[in-house]
Amino acid sequence: MIENIAEAYKEDFISSVINANKELYKYIHFNLKQTDLEYSNIIGYGGDNSLNIDLYAENIFIKYLKKFGNIYSEECGFLDYKSDFTIIIDPLDGSDNFYSGLEYYGSSVALKYRDKIIAGFVCNLATGSLIYKAFNYELNEINLDKKNIINSEKLNKFGIFERAYKYPKITYKLYKNHIKYRSLGAAAVSLAFAKNYDFVLFMGDIREFDIAASLYICNEQNIYKSKHFLLISKNIQKVELIKEIIKNNRL
């Protein structure tokens, strides 16, 4: 299926996602206005009151990507352009972090052909690190400023547990098992960069915006997904241990 997609389409799509992230990164770091941090009083498709910056970011991605297929975004919902391709977008993952000045937020873009994800891009917009895998090409990580490939194999001293505050029994059991973690508040960014951590655990309602790109990026790692949680790690033993903790201490 992927082999039938024109090389020009593939190259143009990759370039367009990178350029959209560059434009948003530049705007956030050099041209941000006070009004961008105000609420728009528009309830997005995801159910939240959108910040003006959420809508601005979404418009950037739509501008660059609508030529490639339908748009399915957290803010506007589904824009049907009668295509077999759909681009799934979270234009500003971790909006509350961004609003509060916590430098951990990003964007997420996945490309779906009919019912299969074939490309995923996640950018940490605070640092400019963009990680992506597309059309079965190798995993890539670039810096939006320096444009250089980053080969980062880090010692994984702790994991990431998104929404940990909702699950006190599980957090206690992780502590008792000497499992260190942080809860950073931007699920797509945490999941996509799972290779840098001991594990990444995401619990609660799982939306396609949060995970579509990250699952494709991490498809060579150990992934466990259920109705209630998603767990990614390079260490299969850690996956099994945390699964057992959750099973015995759900609520």
N, C-alpha and C positions, 0 to 999 in steps of 0.2 A: 504494500500500500504506500509506504513512505517513498519507495523507489519511483513511484509514478508521479510524485510531486516535482515540478520543474525546479532545477537548481537555482534559477533566477528568483523564483518565489522564496525558496529557503534563504538565500543570501539577503534578499530584500527584507524579509521578515526579521531576521536577526539584526540587521543594521537598523531597522526602524524601531525595534524595541530598545536597543542601546541608545539611539538618538533621543527617544522619548524620555528615557531616564536621565540622560545628560541635560536636557532642557529643564526638567523638573528639579534636578539637583542644583543647577545653576540658579534657578529662581529662588529656591528655598534658602540657599546660602548667601545670595547677593542682592536679591530684589524683593524679599518678603515684606509685606505691608502689615500694619496693625490690623486692618480689616480682614486679612486672611485668617486671623485667629478668632474671629467672631463666628457665632453660629448663624447658619443661613435660615434656620427655621423650616428647612426642607427635610422631610423624613426620607432617608434613602431606602433603597430596596432592602438593605440589611436590617432596617428597623431603627436606626440611630438618627439623631438630629445631626445633619452633616455640617461640618465646618466649611467656611468658604474655600479653604485650601483643599478640602476633599474634592469639591466640585471643580476647582481649577485644575487639580492634578488629573482628575478623570478626563476633562476636556483635552488635555495634552495627549493622553494615551489614545483617546478616540480619534483625534486628528491624525495621528501617525498610523493607526492600526485598522481603521474601519475599511480600508481598501482590501484587507486580507480576509474578511468574513464577518459573520455576526459578532456583536459585542454583548457580553454578559458581565456587567459590572456591579459592584456592591452599591453604588450610588443610584444609577439610572435603571438597573434591571436589564432586561433583554431587549436589544435592538436587532430586529430581524431583517437581514439583508438577503435572505433566501440563498444562503450559502451552505455547503457541507462543512465549512470551517467555522468554528466559534472561538473567539478570544475571550478568556475568562480573566477579569482584572480586579485586583484590589489596589486602587490607585494610591492609597496611603494607609498601609498596615501599621497599627500602633498610633492612631490619631491622638489618643489621650496622652501618650508619651510626648508626642510632638507639641501638643498644646501646653503641656506642663514643663517643657524645656528639657525633658529627659532624652538624651541623644541615642535613642534606639527605636527606629521606625524605618519603614521602607515601602517598597512597591512589589507587587506580585503579578506576573503575566503568564498565563498558560494558553497554549494553542491546542484545540481539540479538533480532530477530524472525525466527523460523525460521533461515535461514542468512545473514542480513544484519544488520550492525551499524547501528543507527539513532540511537545516542546515546553520547557518551563524556564522562567527567568525570575529571579528574586534579587532585588537591590536593597542593600542597607544604605538608605539615603543620608544617614548621618555621617557615614565614613566614605561613601562613594564606592564601596565594594559591590560588584555585581557578579553573581554566580548563575550559570545557566548551562543547560544541556538541551540540544535541539536536534531533531531528526536523526537520532542515533549517533550523532557526533560525540566526541569525547567531552567530558565535563570541563568547563572553562570558568575561570575567575579572573576578572579584570578590575582595574581601578579607573573610575570615570575621569579622574584628573590626569593620571600618568599613562593610562592605556596599556599598562604592562601586565603580563600574566603573572599571577601570584601563585606560587607553589608552597602552600602552607600545610605542613603536617605537624600538628601540635600535640603536646602531651595533654591528654584529657583528664584534668583534675576534678572536674565537676560536670554535672548535667544541667539541663534546663527543664523546669517543670512549669509550664504555662497554666495559669489559673489555680495555682497551688492553694491560694487563700480560701478556696471553696471546699477543700478536702482535708480537714485537720487530722482525721484518722490515718490517712495515707501519708501525710507529711511526717507524722509521728513515727510511723513504721519505717519510713526512709531514714529518719534520724537514728532509730534503734539499729538499723542495719549499716550504719556508718556511710550512707550514700549522700554525698554532698550535691547540692543543686542551687540554682538561682531561678527566680521568676521575673522575666524581663518585660513582658507585656506587648510583644509583637510576634504573634504565632508564626506567620509565614516566614519571617526572617529567621526565627529560631530553628524552625524545621529545615529550611533550605541549607543552613550552615551547620547541620547536625554533625558533619565530619569533624568539626572543631571541638566537640564536646563528648563527654562520656555517654550521654544519651540525651534525647529530647522527648519529653512526655507532654502531650496536649490532651486535656480532659474537658468534657462538657460537649455542648452542641458543636458538631463538626460541619462547617459550611464549605462548599466547593471553593469559594474565594480564598479560604485560609490554607487549603492543602493541595489544590490541583497542581500548581507549579512545583511545589516542594517535593511531592511524592515522585514526580518524574525525575527531578534533580537527584534524589536520594535512592533511585531504584536499584542500586547495586549494594545498598546497605541492608541490614536486617530491619524489616518493617512489620509491625503488627498493628492492624486496624480493626476495631470493633465499633459497635454502635455508640459506645460511650467514651472511647479514648483512642489515641493514636500514639504509637511509641516507635522511635527510630534510634538505632545504635549500630555501630560497627561490631559491638560485642554481643554475640548471641546469648551468652550466659547472663549478661545484664538484662537483656530483654526478658528472658525467662524468669529471673528473680523479681523484676518489677511487675510483670504480669501476675505472678503468684501473690504479691503483696496487695495488688489492686483487687484481685479475686476475693481475697479473704477480708478486705477492709473497705468495701465499696462505700458504705455509709453507716 
